[in-house]
Amino acid sequence: MRIDLWNLIFLIGFIVYVVIRGVFKQRVKSNEMRVRQVDGLEKALMLIVIPGGLFLPVIYLFTPWLAFADYLLPPLARWCGAVLMIAALWLFWRSHADLGQNWSQSLEIRKGHQLITQGVYRSIRHPMYASIWVWCLAQGLLLENWLAGWYAFAAFALMYFVRTPREERMLCESFGQEYRDYMHRTGRIFPRKHA
């Protein structure tokens, strides 16, 4: 078992991340779906992302199997990873909390779904994705292993660039001009500068 300070920080953050997701998943599980676009592509993306986000870090922390991909980082990089993890967890939680009953794990619109444009959604359309980008950076800086540390970043990049346009099309179909106006005044994962 590889538990140094930085791996312990990652492990605690990982548990908090899973708890946040589990709590909100439980809260919305009885909500009726109106639109669900979970096709083969969506399932394939999840199968690519899950190993990097869940299994590889656990294998790295609790077995020697990934030791061939280890490397060393300076302490400053790992401190940056810890700070990024805290920021990612806060934004991840806030994104879920602001969405409330409108949250779903995949491409779904729930019955009574509302377009959320307040809280962290006031400035960016996809703060949850922003939090996952930050999380992936933190993971790479905390876990000194090319696979356990950086696979999640590469896998999430694929998911983000494939899924986000599909999600935005679905939201345009569901909310029409209201969502198009929202797109115009917000950025996807960074606030949009207005002239």
C-alpha positions in Angstrom: 0.0 0.0 0.0 1.5 3.4 -1.1 0.1 5.8 1.4 2.3 8.9 1.8 0.9 12.3 2.6 0.0 13.2 -1.0 -1.6 9.8 -1.8 -3.6 10.1 1.5 -4.8 13.6 0.4 -5.8 12.1 -2.9 -7.6 9.2 -1.2 -9.6 11.5 1.1 -10.5 13.7 -1.8 -11.5 10.6 -3.8 -13.8 9.4 -1.0 -15.4 12.9 -0.8 -15.9 13.0 -4.6 -17.6 9.6 -4.5 -19.8 10.6 -1.5 -20.9 13.8 -3.2 -21.8 11.9 -6.4 -23.6 9.2 -4.4 -25.6 11.7 -2.3 -26.9 13.6 -5.3 -27.5 10.4 -7.3 -29.7 9.1 -4.5 -31.6 12.4 -4.3 -32.7 12.3 -7.9 -33.1 8.6 -8.5 -36.9 8.7 -8.3 -37.1 11.6 -10.8 -38.9 10.6 -14.0 -36.9 11.0 -17.2 -38.4 12.9 -20.1 -35.5 12.6 -22.5 -32.7 10.1 -22.3 -29.9 9.9 -24.8 -27.8 7.0 -23.5 -26.8 5.3 -26.7 -23.8 3.1 -27.5 -21.5 6.1 -27.8 -22.4 7.4 -24.4 -21.9 3.9 -22.8 -18.5 3.5 -24.6 -17.4 6.9 -23.2 -18.3 5.8 -19.7 -16.4 2.6 -20.2 -13.3 4.6 -21.2 -13.6 7.1 -18.4 -14.4 4.8 -15.4 -11.0 3.0 -15.3 -9.0 6.2 -15.1 -11.4 7.8 -12.6 -11.9 4.9 -10.3 -9.9 1.7 -10.8 -6.4 2.9 -11.8 -6.0 5.2 -8.7 -7.1 2.4 -6.4 -4.8 -0.2 -8.1 -1.9 2.3 -7.8 -2.6 3.1 -4.1 -3.2 -0.5 -2.9 -1.0 -2.7 -5.2 2.4 -2.6 -6.8 1.0 -3.5 -10.3 1.5 0.0 -11.8 5.0 0.7 -10.4 6.5 0.5 -13.9 4.8 3.8 -14.7 6.0 5.7 -11.6 7.8 9.0 -11.7 8.8 11.7 -9.2 7.5 15.2 -8.9 8.8 18.1 -6.9 6.9 18.9 -3.7 5.6 22.2 -5.2 3.8 20.3 -7.9 2.1 18.1 -5.3 1.1 21.1 -3.2 -0.5 22.5 -6.3 -2.3 19.2 -6.8 -3.7 19.4 -3.2 -4.9 23.0 -3.8 -6.5 22.0 -7.1 -8.2 19.1 -5.5 -9.9 21.3 -2.9 -11.0 23.7 -5.6 -12.3 20.8 -7.8 -14.2 19.3 -4.9 -15.8 22.6 -4.0 -16.9 23.3 -7.6 -18.1 19.7 -8.0 -20.3 19.9 -4.9 -21.5 23.4 -5.8 -22.4 22.3 -9.3 -24.5 19.4 -8.0 -26.1 21.6 -5.3 -27.1 24.4 -7.8 -28.6 21.8 -10.2 -30.6 20.2 -7.4 -33.3 17.9 -8.9 -32.1 18.7 -12.4 -28.8 16.8 -12.1 -28.3 13.5 -14.0 -25.2 11.4 -14.6 -25.7 11.1 -18.3 -27.5 12.8 -21.2 -31.0 13.1 -19.7 -33.7 15.7 -19.2 -36.0 15.0 -16.2 -39.7 15.7 -16.0 -40.1 19.3 -14.7 -36.5 20.0 -15.7 -35.6 23.7 -15.3 -32.7 25.5 -17.0 -30.4 26.5 -14.1 -28.7 29.9 -14.7 -27.8 31.0 -11.1 -25.1 30.1 -8.7 -22.0 28.7 -10.5 -24.1 28.4 -13.6 -24.5 32.1 -13.9 -21.0 32.4 -15.6 -20.4 29.0 -17.0 -22.6 26.4 -18.6 -20.7 23.3 -17.5 -19.1 23.9 -14.1 -19.3 20.2 -13.3 -17.1 19.5 -16.3 -14.8 22.4 -15.2 -14.5 20.7 -11.8 -13.6 17.4 -13.4 -10.9 19.0 -15.6 -9.4 20.5 -12.4 -9.8 17.2 -10.6 -7.9 15.4 -13.4 -5.1 17.9 -13.1 -5.0 17.4 -9.3 -4.9 13.6 -9.8 -1.9 13.9 -12.1 -0.1 16.1 -9.7 -0.9 14.0 -6.6 -0.4 10.5 -7.9 3.2 10.0 -9.2 2.2 7.5 -11.9 1.6 8.0 -15.6 -1.4 5.7 -15.7 -3.1 6.3 -12.3 -2.2 10.0 -12.5 -2.9 11.0 -16.1 -5.2 8.4 -17.7 -8.2 10.2 -16.3 -7.2 13.5 -17.9 -6.9 11.9 -21.4 -10.1 9.8 -21.0 -12.1 12.8 -19.7 -10.8 15.0 -22.6 -12.2 12.4 -25.0 -15.5 12.3 -23.2 -15.8 16.1 -22.8 -15.1 16.9 -26.5 -17.6 14.2 -27.7 -20.3 14.6 -25.1 -20.5 18.4 -24.6 -21.8 19.2 -28.2 -24.3 16.4 -27.9 -25.5 17.7 -24.5 -25.8 21.2 -25.8 -27.8 20.1 -28.8 -30.2 18.2 -26.4 -30.5 21.3 -24.2 -31.2 23.5 -27.2 -33.9 21.1 -28.3 -35.4 21.1 -24.8 -35.1 24.8 -23.9 -34.9 26.4 -27.4 -34.1 30.1 -27.5 -33.7 30.3 -23.7 -30.7 28.0 -23.9 -29.3 29.7 -27.0 -29.4 33.0 -25.1 -27.7 31.4 -22.1 -25.0 30.0 -24.4 -24.4 33.4 -25.8 -23.8 35.0 -22.4 -21.8 32.2 -20.8 -18.7 30.1 -21.6 -18.6 26.4 -21.5 -16.1 26.0 -18.7 -14.6 29.5 -18.3 -16.6 32.7 -17.8 -17.1 34.5 -21.1 -15.6 38.0 -21.4 -18.1 40.6 -22.5 -17.1 43.7 -24.4 
